[in-house]
Amino acid sequence: MAQNNTIEKKPAVNQFSGVDDRLLSLNQNDKKKQSLEEEKKEQSEKEAGSYRERRREARLRVKRQQKIAIMKKEIAAHKSSSVRRMFSGLLRSAWINLVPSGGTSIIYVNIHCGLRMLFGDKMFCELGAEWMDVSIPKADRAANKKVSKQVKIVEQFGSGCFTVGCLFEVLIILVILQTLLSVIS
């Protein structure tokens, strides 16, 4: 025969033993309520902590994205500035070689002005600004802008005059060729 290992509760013998059981059960209920309340507090703290962590992570993510955007702009500015310097050097050499080339380098000056209208200031500098890359140090920005405006006016006038002169030159050559061909035939 198997023995029963469970311990049975004996009914209370005295009149106050029921009160003790009730007090114990109330005490245990209070402990359960306290433990549930503590668990709720811990969970709300975890949720609040996770909310704080999410906000912190979101702020860090935004800062990282801003830094990446700034770095991309700096890289693009560096690339565009090197391209701009290259075209600025070509424009400068076109102006320097204007007379020795017989006025044909004015074609590049006009092409440069047209491309600047299409692509903007990032790649092609204004007339007059090509001299500022080399001659004036970066510390004198105000003087640089003032001189650039003055040179721009002179270069625009010179570009227009040379273009009109080159057109007359081409027309004169065509007229001479026409008269030669009419004399020959």
C-alpha positions in Angstrom: 0.0 0.0 0.0 1.3 3.3 -1.0 1.7 6.0 1.6 0.3 9.4 1.0 3.2 11.9 1.1 0.9 14.9 1.2 0.4 16.6 4.5 -3.1 17.4 5.2 -4.1 20.5 7.0 -5.6 19.9 10.3 -8.6 21.9 11.2 -8.1 24.7 13.6 -8.5 23.6 17.2 -9.0 26.9 19.0 -11.2 29.7 18.2 -8.5 32.1 17.1 -6.7 29.8 14.7 -9.1 30.8 11.9 -8.1 34.4 12.4 -4.5 33.5 12.0 -5.2 31.8 8.8 -7.1 34.7 7.5 -4.4 37.2 8.6 -1.8 35.0 6.9 -3.8 34.9 3.7 -4.3 38.6 3.8 -0.6 39.1 4.4 0.2 36.8 1.4 -2.3 38.7 -0.8 -0.6 42.0 0.2 2.8 40.5 -0.7 1.4 39.3 -4.1 -0.1 42.8 -4.7 3.2 44.4 -3.8 5.1 42.1 -6.0 2.7 42.8 -8.9 3.1 46.5 -8.3 6.8 46.2 -8.2 6.8 44.2 -11.5 4.6 46.9 -13.1 7.0 49.6 -11.9 9.9 47.7 -13.2 8.2 47.2 -16.6 7.2 50.9 -16.8 10.8 51.8 -16.0 12.0 49.5 -18.7 9.5 50.9 -21.1 10.5 54.4 -20.1 14.2 53.4 -20.4 13.6 51.9 -23.7 11.7 55.1 -24.8 14.7 57.1 -23.6 17.0 54.8 -25.4 14.9 55.0 -28.6 14.9 58.8 -28.4 18.7 58.8 -27.8 19.3 56.5 -30.7 17.1 58.6 -32.9 19.0 61.7 -32.0 22.3 59.9 -32.6 21.0 58.6 -36.0 20.0 62.2 -37.0 23.4 63.5 -36.0 25.1 60.8 -38.0 23.0 61.6 -41.0 23.8 65.3 -40.7 27.5 64.5 -40.5 27.3 62.3 -43.5 25.4 65.0 -45.4 28.0 67.6 -44.5 30.8 65.2 -45.5 29.1 64.6 -48.9 28.7 68.4 -49.4 32.4 68.9 -48.6 33.4 66.1 -51.0 31.2 67.5 -53.7 32.5 71.0 -53.1 36.1 69.8 -53.3 35.3 67.9 -56.5 33.5 70.9 -58.0 36.2 73.3 -56.9 38.9 71.3 -58.6 36.8 71.1 -61.7 36.1 74.8 -61.4 39.8 75.5 -61.0 40.5 73.5 -64.1 38.0 75.4 -66.2 39.1 78.7 -64.6 42.7 77.9 -65.7 41.4 77.2 -69.3 39.6 80.5 -69.3 42.6 82.3 -68.0 44.8 80.8 -70.7 42.2 81.6 -73.4 42.4 85.3 -72.4 46.2 85.2 -72.3 46.4 83.6 -75.7 43.7 85.7 -77.3 46.1 87.8 -79.4 48.6 85.1 -80.3 45.8 82.8 -81.4 44.4 85.4 -83.7 41.2 85.8 -81.7 40.2 82.1 -82.0 40.4 81.6 -78.2 37.4 83.9 -77.9 35.4 80.9 -79.0 36.3 79.1 -75.8 35.5 82.2 -73.8 32.0 82.3 -75.3 31.6 78.5 -74.9 32.6 78.9 -71.2 30.0 81.7 -70.7 27.3 79.5 -72.3 28.2 76.5 -70.2 28.2 78.6 -67.1 24.6 79.6 -67.9 23.7 75.9 -68.3 25.6 74.3 -65.4 26.0 77.2 -63.0 28.7 78.4 -60.7 29.8 75.0 -59.4 31.8 74.1 -62.5 32.3 77.3 -64.4 33.4 80.6 -62.9 32.1 84.1 -63.9 34.1 86.2 -66.2 36.7 88.0 -64.0 36.8 85.3 -61.3 39.4 83.2 -63.1 42.1 85.6 -62.1 41.1 85.5 -58.4 42.0 81.8 -57.9 45.7 82.6 -58.3 46.5 86.3 -57.8 44.7 87.2 -54.6 45.1 85.2 -51.3 42.0 83.7 -49.7 42.3 86.1 -46.7 41.2 89.1 -48.7 37.7 87.9 -49.6 36.2 91.4 -49.7 38.9 92.8 -51.9 38.7 89.6 -54.0 35.0 90.2 -54.7 35.5 93.9 -55.4 38.3 93.3 -57.9 36.4 90.4 -59.4 33.4 92.7 -60.1 35.6 95.3 -61.8 37.4 92.7 -63.9 34.1 91.1 -64.8 32.9 94.3 -66.4 36.1 94.8 -68.4 36.1 91.1 -69.5 32.4 91.2 -70.5 33.1 94.3 -72.6 36.2 92.8 -74.0 34.5 89.5 -74.8 31.7 91.3 -76.7 34.2 93.5 -78.6 36.4 90.6 -79.5 33.4 88.5 -80.6 32.1 91.2 -82.8 35.7 91.7 -84.2 36.1 88.0 -84.9 32.7 88.0 -86.7 33.9 90.9 -88.9 37.2 89.1 -89.4 35.3 86.0 -90.6 33.0 88.1 -92.8 36.0 89.9 -94.4 37.7 86.5 -95.0 34.5 85.2 -96.7 34.2 88.3 -98.8 37.8 88.0 -99.9 37.3 84.4 -100.8 34.2 85.2 -102.7 36.0 87.9 -104.7 38.9 85.6 -105.4 36.5 82.9 -106.6 34.6 85.3 -108.8 37.8 86.7 -110.4 39.1 83.2 -111.1 36.0 82.0 -112.8 
